[in-house]
Amino acid sequence: MSRKSNIDIIKNLQKTGLSENEAIVYFYLIQHGKEGTYVNDLQKHTKLERTTIYSILNRLIENGIVREISRAN
């Protein structure tokens, strides 16, 4: 996907009521589907602070947009 189309998708997600950072995190999550991802990966790809990512994830979870899945070791 091109950078321009990524930006367009993020802007459209913002139109649904997500903040820019929420849209960025959500877009990254949906790109990884059921395999999910780790906060460390989110931080590397979004360039957001770890604490910001945790806050965003909590809001997305509270709003029923995403869910947390624990992985067994």
JOGI-V293411 format. One record per residue. N is the residue number from 1. PHI is phi in whole degrees, 0 to 359 (999 if undefined). OMEGA is omega as a letter, one per 40 degrees, with the letter a starting at -180 (* if undefined). D_CENTER is the distance of its C-alpha to the mean C-alpha in Angstrom with 2 decimals. Layout:
n->N phi->PHI omega->OMEGA d_center->D_CENTER
n->N phi->PHI omega->OMEGA d_center->D_CENTER
//
This chain:
n->1 phi->999 omega->a d_center->16.76
n->2 phi->283 omega->i d_center->18.03
n->3 phi->300 omega->a d_center->16.40
n->4 phi->296 omega->i d_center->17.89
n->5 phi->292 omega->i d_center->16.45
n->6 phi->298 omega->i d_center->12.88
n->7 phi->297 omega->i d_center->13.75
n->8 phi->299 omega->i d_center->15.35
n->9 phi->296 omega->i d_center->12.47
n->10 phi->297 omega->i d_center->10.30
n->11 phi->297 omega->i d_center->13.58
n->12 phi->294 omega->i d_center->14.10
n->13 phi->297 omega->i d_center->10.90
n->14 phi->296 omega->i d_center->12.27
n->15 phi->294 omega->i d_center->15.51
n->16 phi->276 omega->i d_center->14.29
n->17 phi->112 omega->i d_center->14.04
n->18 phi->281 omega->i d_center->10.54
n->19 phi->288 omega->i d_center->10.99
n->20 phi->301 omega->a d_center->10.27
n->21 phi->294 omega->i d_center->7.91
n->22 phi->298 omega->i d_center->6.09
n->23 phi->296 omega->i d_center->6.33
n->24 phi->297 omega->i d_center->5.40
n->25 phi->296 omega->a d_center->2.01
n->26 phi->298 omega->i d_center->2.73
n->27 phi->300 omega->i d_center->5.18
n->28 phi->297 omega->a d_center->4.81
n->29 phi->296 omega->a d_center->4.62
n->30 phi->289 omega->i d_center->7.34
n->31 phi->292 omega->a d_center->9.06
n->32 phi->259 omega->i d_center->9.81
n->33 phi->49 omega->a d_center->11.14
n->34 phi->292 omega->i d_center->13.27
n->35 phi->294 omega->i d_center->13.63
n->36 phi->70 omega->a d_center->10.37
n->37 phi->200 omega->i d_center->9.60
n->38 phi->251 omega->i d_center->10.64
n->39 phi->303 omega->i d_center->9.65
n->40 phi->302 omega->i d_center->12.23
n->41 phi->293 omega->i d_center->10.69
n->42 phi->301 omega->a d_center->7.39
n->43 phi->297 omega->a d_center->10.11
n->44 phi->297 omega->a d_center->12.23
n->45 phi->273 omega->a d_center->10.18
n->46 phi->262 omega->a d_center->8.58
n->47 phi->65 omega->i d_center->11.82
n->48 phi->270 omega->i d_center->10.62
n->49 phi->294 omega->a d_center->12.86
n->50 phi->304 omega->a d_center->12.33
n->51 phi->295 omega->i d_center->13.52
n->52 phi->295 omega->i d_center->11.19
n->53 phi->298 omega->i d_center->8.11
n->54 phi->299 omega->i d_center->10.27
n->55 phi->297 omega->i d_center->11.13
n->56 phi->296 omega->i d_center->7.83
n->57 phi->301 omega->i d_center->7.27
n->58 phi->299 omega->i d_center->10.92
n->59 phi->295 omega->i d_center->10.82
n->60 phi->295 omega->i d_center->8.45
n->61 phi->292 omega->i d_center->10.85
n->62 phi->301 omega->a d_center->13.82
n->63 phi->273 omega->i d_center->13.30
n->64 phi->73 omega->a d_center->13.18
n->65 phi->277 omega->i d_center->10.04
n->66 phi->227 omega->i d_center->8.83
n->67 phi->225 omega->a d_center->11.32
n->68 phi->267 omega->i d_center->12.10
n->69 phi->236 omega->i d_center->14.53
n->70 phi->275 omega->i d_center->17.00
n->71 phi->259 omega->i d_center->18.42
n->72 phi->284 omega->a d_center->22.16
n->73 phi->280 omega->* d_center->23.62
//
